[in-house]
């Protein structure tokens, strides 16, 4: 029994630095790469890969919240129809919270001509496997808010 306890402690001590070695920069790079891969699923017309990157408890903030991958796909499947994607997106900003298990990515949504039409914000959760899954998502239409004249 003592030998088993010692082995478990030694294994834990050996594995702990591996997690500590992941800096916030490393984690942010992982999230950025995951977001890029997520966007690529639409470009590649790969709805199965898209679904695999969504957490089972996802909440997609649309006109009404969509809960779970099935509800998201009910709304999003149409975007995978046709030979080309109707829009694309890419992360501009990625931030990971100090615990290293939650992250935010946000950036532009572009139409096929490359015009910015919206901004997306996604919240990612790092699963026990180390894989990042999307748990919240929200898109907001683009506006010219900063250039519009405000009423006096």
C-alpha positions in Angstrom: 0.0 0.0 0.0 2.8 2.4 0.9 4.5 1.7 -2.4 1.2 2.6 -4.3 0.9 5.9 -2.4 4.5 6.7 -3.1 4.0 5.9 -6.8 0.9 8.1 -7.0 2.7 11.0 -5.3 5.7 10.7 -7.6 3.5 10.5 -10.7 1.6 13.6 -9.5 4.8 15.5 -8.9 6.0 14.6 -12.4 2.8 15.6 -14.1 2.2 18.9 -12.2 5.1 20.8 -13.9 3.7 19.8 -17.3 0.6 21.8 -16.5 2.5 24.6 -14.9 4.7 24.8 -18.0 1.8 25.9 -20.1 2.0 29.7 -19.9 -0.9 32.0 -20.6 0.7 32.7 -24.0 0.7 29.0 -24.8 -2.9 28.6 -23.7 -4.0 31.7 -25.7 -2.2 30.2 -28.7 -4.1 26.9 -28.3 -7.4 28.8 -28.1 -6.5 30.9 -31.2 -5.7 27.8 -33.1 -8.9 26.1 -32.0 -11.0 29.1 -33.1 -9.2 29.1 -36.5 -9.9 25.4 -36.8 -13.5 26.0 -35.8 -13.9 28.7 -38.5 -12.3 26.3 -41.0 -15.1 23.8 -40.5 -17.5 26.2 -42.2 -15.0 26.9 -45.0 -14.4 23.1 -45.5 -18.2 22.4 -45.3 -17.5 20.0 -42.4 -20.6 20.1 -40.2 -19.5 17.0 -38.2 -16.2 18.6 -37.2 -18.1 21.8 -36.4 -20.4 19.9 -34.0 -17.5 18.1 -32.4 -16.0 21.4 -31.2 -19.2 22.4 -29.4 -19.6 21.5 -25.8 -22.7 19.5 -24.9 -23.9 22.3 -22.6 -23.3 25.1 -25.1 -25.5 28.2 -25.1 -25.6 30.0 -28.5 -27.0 33.5 -28.0 -29.2 34.2 -31.0 -32.7 35.8 -31.1 -33.5 33.1 -28.6 -30.8 31.2 -26.8 -30.0 27.9 -28.4 -29.0 25.2 -25.9 -26.9 22.2 -26.9 -25.4 21.2 -30.2 -28.7 19.9 -31.6 -30.4 23.3 -31.3 -27.3 25.1 -32.7 -27.2 22.7 -35.7 -30.9 23.3 -36.4 -30.0 26.9 -37.0 -26.6 26.5 -38.5 -26.9 23.5 -40.8 -28.1 25.8 -43.6 -24.7 27.6 -43.5 -23.0 24.4 -44.5 -25.2 24.0 -47.6 -23.8 25.0 -51.0 -20.3 24.9 -52.4 -18.9 28.0 -50.5 -19.3 29.4 -47.0 -21.7 32.4 -46.7 -19.3 34.1 -44.2 -16.0 33.5 -42.4 -14.5 34.7 -39.1 -11.1 34.9 -37.4 -9.9 35.8 -33.9 -8.5 39.3 -33.3 -8.4 39.0 -29.5 -7.9 35.9 -27.4 -7.7 36.1 -23.6 -7.4 33.2 -21.1 -8.5 33.6 -17.5 -6.0 32.9 -14.8 -7.3 29.4 -14.0 -6.4 28.4 -17.5 -9.8 26.7 -18.1 -11.9 29.5 -19.7 -11.0 31.7 -22.6 -12.6 34.4 -24.8 -12.0 34.9 -28.5 -13.5 37.7 -30.5 -13.1 39.1 -33.9 -14.6 40.1 -37.3 -17.2 38.1 -39.3 -16.6 38.7 -43.0 -18.9 38.2 -46.0 -17.6 36.4 -49.1 -16.3 39.6 -50.5 -14.3 40.3 -47.4 -16.5 43.0 -46.0 -16.9 43.0 -42.2 -20.5 42.4 -41.4 -20.4 41.4 -37.7 -18.3 40.7 -34.7 -18.4 37.3 -32.9 -17.5 36.5 -29.3 -16.9 33.0 -28.1 -16.2 31.6 -24.7 -14.2 28.4 -24.6 -13.7 25.8 -21.8 -10.7 23.6 -21.5 -11.9 20.0 -21.0 -10.1 17.4 -18.8 -8.6 16.0 -22.0 -7.0 19.4 -22.7 -9.3 20.0 -25.7 -11.0 23.4 -25.9 -14.8 23.3 -26.5 -17.0 26.3 -27.2 -19.5 26.9 -24.4 -21.0 30.3 -25.3 -21.2 32.1 -28.6 -22.7 35.4 -29.7 -22.6 37.4 -33.0 -23.4 41.1 -33.2 -24.1 42.9 -36.5 -21.4 45.4 -37.5 -22.2 49.1 -37.2 -20.7 52.4 -37.8 -21.4 53.4 -34.3 -18.2 55.4 -33.8 -18.7 57.4 -37.0 -22.4 58.1 -36.5 -23.2 61.5 -35.2 -24.9 61.4 -31.9 -27.9 63.6 -31.2 -27.2 66.9 -29.4 
